[in-house]
């Protein structure tokens, strides 16, 4: 990924092709849910913890943030990520324009 010709930092998936699809297939069988990919994100973060460079600087969003998620989200751990955003906003002031 890049922006204006500069690479963007991101958390890489711990799985590569075709292993990625094998994990999704196993999770689909295990959970009975075709879109369950939460394990991919959890495993990737365990192998490569998110760095400050990879973190979205939500404090720079000069507007209202509406955070909607569910604790039982099967795509990724929405509730954990929302908690991180709320913590970051408390630690770094968020100003509305």
N, C-alpha and C positions, 0 to 999 in steps of 0.2 A: 504494500500500500504506500502511496506517496501523495503529497500535497505540494503543489507548485514546484515539482521536481525534487522535493526532499522526502526521504523515506520517513514514514510514520512509525513510531514504536507501537508494538502490539504484543499481546500474550500469544505465543504460538501454541497450536494444538499439540498435545503430546503424541497424537497418533498421525501417521502418514497414510496415504493411499496405498493399498486397499484396506489396511488394518482399521482405519476410520470406519469403514462400512461394516466390517465384521463386528466392531463394538456396538454399533447401532443395531445390527441384526440381533446380537445377543440380548441387548437391553429390550428390544421389541418383544422377543420371546419371553424374557424374564418378567416384564411388567405388563405385557399384553397391550402396549401402547406404541403405535408406529412412530410417533414423533418424539419419544423419550430420548433426549440426548444430553440430559443433565450430567451424566457420568463423564462425557467428553470434556465439559468445562471444569468439573471438579478435579478430574485426573490431571488436566493440563495445568491448573493452578497449583496443584500439589507438586508437580515436577518443576514448574516455572512460576514461583510466586510473582504477583503483579508488582511491577516497580513504579516509582513515582512518575517516570517518563511515560509509562503506559496508561496512567490514570487520567481519566477525563477531568479537566479542570472546571468542575461545575461552579466553582466560586466566580468564574469569569462570565457566567451566563447572567446577564443583567436583565432578568425578568423573573416571572413567577415559574417555579418548578412544580410540576404536578407529577408526583411519583405514585404509580399504580402498579401493584404486583400481587402475587398470591403465594402463600407459603407452600402450596402444593403444585407449583409450576413444575412441569416436567422437561421444559426446554433448557432452563438454567436456573440457578438459585436466586430468583428475583428478590426475595425477602432479604437475603444476605447482601446483595448489591445495593438495595435501597437503604439498608442500615449503614452501609459504608458511605453512601452519598450524604445521608443526614449527619453522620459523624464529621465528615469533611467540611460541611457547611458550618457546623458549630465551631470547628477548629480554625476555619478560614472564613472571615466575614463575607457574606453574600449580599451585595447591594443591588437594589432595584433602581432602574433609571426611569 
